Amino acid sequence: MFGYATDETPERMPLAILLAHRLAALLARDRHDRRVDWLRPDAKTQVSVRYRDGRPVQVETILVSTQHSGPWASQRSRRTSGRSSWRALGEWYRKGIQVIANPSGSFLQGGPSADAGVTGRKIIVDTYGGFARHGGGAFSGKDPSKVDRSGAYFCRWIARQIVDLE
């Protein structure tokens, strides 16, 4: 099992995965609050961060793939992704960030009816966004009694304690 923590964010998570999670949460909130009526529940987010000397210095790229209703309108999606991006990024927002919205085009079919693959494919999102090692066991679809999940959570708790001591 692996645990990881960093002092680059108060949450002790790598900045890129923290911002990607914030962006996904904002998209979900915008959908639930009906701020964006064409959003549907399936979405994926990715944030690329430039590091210098081991510290984050700026956000470079945001990628959002979101399920939508009706005909695909890329301009509409780019505007929505851009608005959600500045809200999610907070102090990390700057002009010039590349925003990529639904690069594969239309995304009408989502959820398990469109992608019901084997469990474990969300392992990088479940951990640290590819920033640190992981134990190989997926968290998604497993209850907390399974060592893949509980052991990794305990290792993360230890890692946070170590970072907080420094």
C-alpha positions as CSV (number, residue, x, y, z in Angstrom):
1,M,0.0,0.0,0.0
2,F,1.1,3.5,-0.7
3,G,0.2,6.8,0.9
4,Y,1.2,10.2,-0.3
5,A,0.9,13.8,1.0
6,T,2.4,17.1,-0.1
7,D,2.6,20.5,1.4
8,E,1.7,22.2,-1.9
9,T,-2.0,22.5,-0.9
10,P,-3.8,22.7,2.5
11,E,-5.5,19.4,1.6
12,R,-2.1,17.8,1.3
13,M,-2.9,16.6,-2.3
14,P,-1.0,17.4,-5.5
15,L,-2.3,20.6,-7.0
16,A,-3.3,19.1,-10.4
17,I,-5.6,16.4,-9.0
18,L,-7.0,18.8,-6.4
19,L,-8.0,21.3,-9.1
20,A,-9.3,18.5,-11.4
21,H,-11.6,17.3,-8.6
22,R,-12.8,20.9,-7.9
23,L,-13.6,21.3,-11.6
24,A,-15.6,18.1,-11.6
25,A,-17.4,19.1,-8.5
26,L,-18.3,22.5,-10.0
27,L,-19.6,20.9,-13.2
28,A,-21.8,18.6,-11.1
29,R,-23.0,21.5,-9.0
30,D,-23.8,23.5,-12.2
31,R,-25.8,20.6,-13.5
32,H,-27.7,20.0,-10.2
33,D,-28.4,23.8,-9.9
34,R,-29.5,23.9,-13.5
35,R,-27.0,26.7,-14.2
36,V,-26.0,24.8,-17.4
37,D,-29.1,22.9,-18.6
38,W,-27.3,20.8,-21.2
39,L,-24.8,19.1,-18.9
40,R,-25.3,15.4,-18.1
41,P,-23.8,13.4,-15.3
42,D,-20.8,11.7,-16.9
43,A,-17.7,13.8,-17.0
44,K,-13.9,13.6,-16.8
45,T,-11.5,16.4,-15.9
46,Q,-7.7,16.8,-16.1
47,V,-5.5,19.7,-15.1
48,S,-1.9,20.0,-16.1
49,V,0.4,22.0,-13.9
50,R,3.9,23.4,-14.6
51,Y,6.4,22.7,-11.8
52,R,9.7,24.5,-11.2
53,D,12.2,23.1,-8.6
54,G,9.5,20.7,-7.4
55,R,6.9,23.4,-6.7
56,P,3.8,24.3,-8.8
57,V,4.2,27.6,-10.6
58,Q,1.2,27.8,-13.0
59,V,-1.7,25.8,-14.5
60,E,-1.0,25.1,-18.2
61,T,-4.0,23.1,-19.5
62,I,-7.5,22.1,-18.5
63,L,-9.2,19.3,-20.3
64,V,-12.9,18.6,-19.7
65,S,-14.9,15.8,-21.4
66,T,-18.5,16.1,-20.4
67,Q,-21.7,14.3,-21.4
68,H,-24.2,16.7,-22.9
69,S,-27.8,16.7,-24.3
70,G,-28.8,17.6,-27.8
71,P,-26.5,18.5,-30.6
72,W,-22.8,19.0,-29.8
73,A,-21.8,22.7,-29.7
74,S,-18.1,23.0,-29.0
75,Q,-18.2,26.8,-28.5
76,R,-20.9,26.4,-25.9
77,S,-18.8,23.8,-24.1
78,R,-15.6,25.8,-24.3
79,R,-17.4,28.8,-22.7
80,T,-18.9,26.7,-19.9
81,S,-15.6,24.9,-19.3
82,G,-13.8,28.3,-19.2
83,R,-16.2,29.7,-16.7
84,S,-16.1,26.6,-14.5
85,S,-12.3,26.6,-14.8
86,W,-11.8,30.1,-13.3
87,R,-14.1,29.3,-10.5
88,A,-12.4,26.0,-9.8
89,L,-8.8,27.3,-10.1
90,G,-9.3,30.3,-7.8
91,E,-5.9,31.9,-7.4
92,W,-4.3,29.6,-9.9
93,Y,-6.5,31.0,-12.8
94,R,-4.7,33.1,-15.3
95,K,-5.3,34.2,-18.9
96,G,-3.7,32.0,-21.4
97,I,-4.6,28.6,-19.9
98,Q,-5.4,26.2,-22.7
99,V,-9.0,24.9,-22.2
100,I,-9.8,21.7,-24.2
101,A,-13.5,20.7,-24.2
102,N,-14.7,17.3,-25.4
103,P,-11.7,16.8,-27.7
104,S,-13.3,13.5,-29.1
105,G,-16.5,15.4,-30.1
106,S,-20.0,14.5,-29.2
107,F,-20.6,12.8,-25.8
108,L,-24.3,11.9,-25.8
109,Q,-24.0,8.4,-24.3
110,G,-22.6,8.2,-20.8
111,G,-22.6,6.2,-17.6
112,P,-22.6,2.4,-17.2
113,S,-24.8,1.9,-20.3
114,A,-22.0,3.3,-22.4
115,D,-18.9,2.3,-20.4
116,A,-19.4,-0.7,-18.1
117,G,-15.9,-2.0,-18.1
118,V,-14.0,-3.8,-15.5
119,T,-13.6,-2.1,-12.1
120,G,-10.3,-0.5,-11.4
121,R,-10.0,1.8,-14.3
122,K,-10.2,4.9,-12.1
123,I,-7.2,4.1,-10.0
124,I,-5.2,7.2,-10.8
125,V,-8.2,9.5,-10.0
126,D,-8.8,7.5,-6.8
127,T,-5.2,8.2,-5.7
128,Y,-3.0,11.2,-6.5
129,G,-3.5,11.9,-10.2
130,G,-0.4,10.0,-11.3
131,F,1.8,12.2,-9.1
132,A,2.7,9.3,-6.8
133,R,2.9,5.6,-6.7
134,H,-0.2,3.5,-6.0
135,G,-0.5,-0.1,-4.8
136,G,-2.3,-1.4,-7.9
137,G,-5.6,-2.1,-6.1
138,A,-8.6,0.0,-7.2
139,F,-10.8,1.8,-4.7
140,S,-13.8,2.3,-6.9
141,G,-16.5,-0.3,-6.3
142,K,-14.9,-1.6,-3.1
143,D,-16.1,-1.1,0.4
144,P,-13.8,0.3,3.1
145,S,-13.1,-3.1,4.6
146,K,-11.0,-4.2,1.6
147,V,-7.3,-3.7,2.1
148,D,-6.9,-2.0,-1.3
149,R,-8.9,0.9,0.1
150,S,-8.4,0.8,3.9
151,G,-4.7,0.2,3.7
152,A,-4.1,3.0,1.2
153,Y,-6.2,5.4,3.3
154,F,-4.2,4.5,6.4
155,C,-0.9,5.0,4.5
156,R,-2.2,8.4,3.4
157,W,-3.1,9.3,7.0
158,I,0.5,8.5,8.0
159,A,1.9,10.5,5.1
160,R,-0.2,13.5,6.1
161,Q,1.1,13.2,9.7
162,I,4.7,13.3,8.4
163,V,4.1,16.3,6.2
164,D,2.4,18.1,9.0
165,L,5.5,17.5,11.3
166,E,7.8,19.2,8.9
